[in-house]
Amino acid sequence: MSNLALLPQDDLMAELGVSRPTLQRYRREGTGPAWFRLPGGAVRYRRSDVDLWLEARRVAVV
């Protein structure tokens, strides 16, 4: 999948193992990955933004 691909929130929910309300809370609080609101209200996430967001939360084991 291209890093420019736009993921529907259902796909991201499945990937992260979180619920729709959790993604909504991330958006509301500004703590989740960057996202787009498309015409009609659809929410999408860019693969590269999700990857950056995940990498920033990686905990290295020492």
Chimera marker file (.cmm) of the C-alpha trace (Angstrom):
<marker_set name="trace">
<marker id="1" x="0.000" y="0.000" z="0.000" r="1" g="1" b="0" radius="0.5"/>
<marker id="2" x="1.275" y="3.439" z="-0.896" r="1" g="1" b="0" radius="0.5"/>
<marker id="3" x="2.221" y="5.871" z="1.868" r="1" g="1" b="0" radius="0.5"/>
<marker id="4" x="-0.223" y="8.295" z="0.226" r="1" g="1" b="0" radius="0.5"/>
<marker id="5" x="-3.138" y="5.874" z="0.562" r="1" g="1" b="0" radius="0.5"/>
<marker id="6" x="-6.095" y="7.153" z="2.551" r="1" g="1" b="0" radius="0.5"/>
<marker id="7" x="-7.346" y="4.657" z="5.117" r="1" g="1" b="0" radius="0.5"/>
<marker id="8" x="-10.985" y="4.604" z="6.182" r="1" g="1" b="0" radius="0.5"/>
<marker id="9" x="-11.368" y="4.818" z="9.937" r="1" g="1" b="0" radius="0.5"/>
<marker id="10" x="-12.764" y="1.257" z="10.044" r="1" g="1" b="0" radius="0.5"/>
<marker id="11" x="-9.472" y="-0.029" z="8.604" r="1" g="1" b="0" radius="0.5"/>
<marker id="12" x="-7.459" y="1.973" z="11.134" r="1" g="1" b="0" radius="0.5"/>
<marker id="13" x="-9.680" y="0.781" z="13.978" r="1" g="1" b="0" radius="0.5"/>
<marker id="14" x="-8.975" y="-2.826" z="12.986" r="1" g="1" b="0" radius="0.5"/>
<marker id="15" x="-5.255" y="-2.201" z="12.568" r="1" g="1" b="0" radius="0.5"/>
<marker id="16" x="-4.868" y="-0.511" z="15.955" r="1" g="1" b="0" radius="0.5"/>
<marker id="17" x="-7.430" y="-2.647" z="17.770" r="1" g="1" b="0" radius="0.5"/>
<marker id="18" x="-9.350" y="0.392" z="19.019" r="1" g="1" b="0" radius="0.5"/>
<marker id="19" x="-12.996" y="1.391" z="18.865" r="1" g="1" b="0" radius="0.5"/>
<marker id="20" x="-14.641" y="4.172" z="16.872" r="1" g="1" b="0" radius="0.5"/>
<marker id="21" x="-15.160" y="6.252" z="20.044" r="1" g="1" b="0" radius="0.5"/>
<marker id="22" x="-11.435" y="5.959" z="20.782" r="1" g="1" b="0" radius="0.5"/>
<marker id="23" x="-10.505" y="7.307" z="17.330" r="1" g="1" b="0" radius="0.5"/>
<marker id="24" x="-13.082" y="10.066" z="17.769" r="1" g="1" b="0" radius="0.5"/>
<marker id="25" x="-11.514" y="10.961" z="21.121" r="1" g="1" b="0" radius="0.5"/>
<marker id="26" x="-8.034" y="11.019" z="19.548" r="1" g="1" b="0" radius="0.5"/>
<marker id="27" x="-9.312" y="13.469" z="16.916" r="1" g="1" b="0" radius="0.5"/>
<marker id="28" x="-11.152" y="15.628" z="19.457" r="1" g="1" b="0" radius="0.5"/>
<marker id="29" x="-8.136" y="15.794" z="21.800" r="1" g="1" b="0" radius="0.5"/>
<marker id="30" x="-5.591" y="16.106" z="18.991" r="1" g="1" b="0" radius="0.5"/>
<marker id="31" x="-3.670" y="13.065" z="20.239" r="1" g="1" b="0" radius="0.5"/>
<marker id="32" x="-4.106" y="10.773" z="17.237" r="1" g="1" b="0" radius="0.5"/>
<marker id="33" x="-2.624" y="10.732" z="13.766" r="1" g="1" b="0" radius="0.5"/>
<marker id="34" x="-3.377" y="13.576" z="11.360" r="1" g="1" b="0" radius="0.5"/>
<marker id="35" x="-6.627" y="13.023" z="9.497" r="1" g="1" b="0" radius="0.5"/>
<marker id="36" x="-8.799" y="14.339" z="6.704" r="1" g="1" b="0" radius="0.5"/>
<marker id="37" x="-12.510" y="15.077" z="6.632" r="1" g="1" b="0" radius="0.5"/>
<marker id="38" x="-13.699" y="14.507" z="3.086" r="1" g="1" b="0" radius="0.5"/>
<marker id="39" x="-16.829" y="15.933" z="1.476" r="1" g="1" b="0" radius="0.5"/>
<marker id="40" x="-19.823" y="14.182" z="2.968" r="1" g="1" b="0" radius="0.5"/>
<marker id="41" x="-18.090" y="13.872" z="6.349" r="1" g="1" b="0" radius="0.5"/>
<marker id="42" x="-15.984" y="10.763" z="5.684" r="1" g="1" b="0" radius="0.5"/>
<marker id="43" x="-12.841" y="10.572" z="7.846" r="1" g="1" b="0" radius="0.5"/>
<marker id="44" x="-9.619" y="9.244" z="6.317" r="1" g="1" b="0" radius="0.5"/>
<marker id="45" x="-6.058" y="8.794" z="7.544" r="1" g="1" b="0" radius="0.5"/>
<marker id="46" x="-2.947" y="8.929" z="5.373" r="1" g="1" b="0" radius="0.5"/>
<marker id="47" x="-0.802" y="5.808" z="5.796" r="1" g="1" b="0" radius="0.5"/>
<marker id="48" x="2.383" y="7.868" z="6.207" r="1" g="1" b="0" radius="0.5"/>
<marker id="49" x="0.771" y="9.986" z="8.972" r="1" g="1" b="0" radius="0.5"/>
<marker id="50" x="-0.310" y="6.855" z="10.825" r="1" g="1" b="0" radius="0.5"/>
<marker id="51" x="3.198" y="5.386" z="10.520" r="1" g="1" b="0" radius="0.5"/>
<marker id="52" x="4.780" y="8.589" z="11.876" r="1" g="1" b="0" radius="0.5"/>
<marker id="53" x="2.296" y="8.716" z="14.745" r="1" g="1" b="0" radius="0.5"/>
<marker id="54" x="3.007" y="5.084" z="15.655" r="1" g="1" b="0" radius="0.5"/>
<marker id="55" x="6.786" y="5.552" z="15.444" r="1" g="1" b="0" radius="0.5"/>
<marker id="56" x="6.584" y="8.539" z="17.797" r="1" g="1" b="0" radius="0.5"/>
<marker id="57" x="4.951" y="6.249" z="20.370" r="1" g="1" b="0" radius="0.5"/>
<marker id="58" x="7.467" y="3.413" z="20.076" r="1" g="1" b="0" radius="0.5"/>
<marker id="59" x="9.065" y="2.520" z="23.373" r="1" g="1" b="0" radius="0.5"/>
<marker id="60" x="12.579" y="1.186" z="23.020" r="1" g="1" b="0" radius="0.5"/>
<marker id="61" x="13.530" y="-1.617" z="25.384" r="1" g="1" b="0" radius="0.5"/>
<marker id="62" x="16.924" y="-0.975" z="26.903" r="1" g="1" b="0" radius="0.5"/>
<link id1="1" id2="2" r="1" g="1" b="0" radius="0.2"/>
<link id1="2" id2="3" r="1" g="1" b="0" radius="0.2"/>
<link id1="3" id2="4" r="1" g="1" b="0" radius="0.2"/>
<link id1="4" id2="5" r="1" g="1" b="0" radius="0.2"/>
<link id1="5" id2="6" r="1" g="1" b="0" radius="0.2"/>
<link id1="6" id2="7" r="1" g="1" b="0" radius="0.2"/>
<link id1="7" id2="8" r="1" g="1" b="0" radius="0.2"/>
<link id1="8" id2="9" r="1" g="1" b="0" radius="0.2"/>
<link id1="9" id2="10" r="1" g="1" b="0" radius="0.2"/>
<link id1="10" id2="11" r="1" g="1" b="0" radius="0.2"/>
<link id1="11" id2="12" r="1" g="1" b="0" radius="0.2"/>
<link id1="12" id2="13" r="1" g="1" b="0" radius="0.2"/>
<link id1="13" id2="14" r="1" g="1" b="0" radius="0.2"/>
<link id1="14" id2="15" r="1" g="1" b="0" radius="0.2"/>
<link id1="15" id2="16" r="1" g="1" b="0" radius="0.2"/>
<link id1="16" id2="17" r="1" g="1" b="0" radius="0.2"/>
<link id1="17" id2="18" r="1" g="1" b="0" radius="0.2"/>
<link id1="18" id2="19" r="1" g="1" b="0" radius="0.2"/>
<link id1="19" id2="20" r="1" g="1" b="0" radius="0.2"/>
<link id1="20" id2="21" r="1" g="1" b="0" radius="0.2"/>
<link id1="21" id2="22" r="1" g="1" b="0" radius="0.2"/>
<link id1="22" id2="23" r="1" g="1" b="0" radius="0.2"/>
<link id1="23" id2="24" r="1" g="1" b="0" radius="0.2"/>
<link id1="24" id2="25" r="1" g="1" b="0" radius="0.2"/>
<link id1="25" id2="26" r="1" g="1" b="0" radius="0.2"/>
<link id1="26" id2="27" r="1" g="1" b="0" radius="0.2"/>
<link id1="27" id2="28" r="1" g="1" b="0" radius="0.2"/>
<link id1="28" id2="29" r="1" g="1" b="0" radius="0.2"/>
<link id1="29" id2="30" r="1" g="1" b="0" radius="0.2"/>
<link id1="30" id2="31" r="1" g="1" b="0" radius="0.2"/>
<link id1="31" id2="32" r="1" g="1" b="0" radius="0.2"/>
<link id1="32" id2="33" r="1" g="1" b="0" radius="0.2"/>
<link id1="33" id2="34" r="1" g="1" b="0" radius="0.2"/>
<link id1="34" id2="35" r="1" g="1" b="0" radius="0.2"/>
<link id1="35" id2="36" r="1" g="1" b="0" radius="0.2"/>
<link id1="36" id2="37" r="1" g="1" b="0" radius="0.2"/>
<link id1="37" id2="38" r="1" g="1" b="0" radius="0.2"/>
<link id1="38" id2="39" r="1" g="1" b="0" radius="0.2"/>
<link id1="39" id2="40" r="1" g="1" b="0" radius="0.2"/>
<link id1="40" id2="41" r="1" g="1" b="0" radius="0.2"/>
<link id1="41" id2="42" r="1" g="1" b="0" radius="0.2"/>
<link id1="42" id2="43" r="1" g="1" b="0" radius="0.2"/>
<link id1="43" id2="44" r="1" g="1" b="0" radius="0.2"/>
<link id1="44" id2="45" r="1" g="1" b="0" radius="0.2"/>
<link id1="45" id2="46" r="1" g="1" b="0" radius="0.2"/>
<link id1="46" id2="47" r="1" g="1" b="0" radius="0.2"/>
<link id1="47" id2="48" r="1" g="1" b="0" radius="0.2"/>
<link id1="48" id2="49" r="1" g="1" b="0" radius="0.2"/>
<link id1="49" id2="50" r="1" g="1" b="0" radius="0.2"/>
<link id1="50" id2="51" r="1" g="1" b="0" radius="0.2"/>
<link id1="51" id2="52" r="1" g="1" b="0" radius="0.2"/>
<link id1="52" id2="53" r="1" g="1" b="0" radius="0.2"/>
<link id1="53" id2="54" r="1" g="1" b="0" radius="0.2"/>
<link id1="54" id2="55" r="1" g="1" b="0" radius="0.2"/>
<link id1="55" id2="56" r="1" g="1" b="0" radius="0.2"/>
<link id1="56" id2="57" r="1" g="1" b="0" radius="0.2"/>
<link id1="57" id2="58" r="1" g="1" b="0" radius="0.2"/>
<link id1="58" id2="59" r="1" g="1" b="0" radius="0.2"/>
<link id1="59" id2="60" r="1" g="1" b="0" radius="0.2"/>
<link id1="60" id2="61" r="1" g="1" b="0" radius="0.2"/>
<link id1="61" id2="62" r="1" g="1" b="0" radius="0.2"/>
</marker_set>
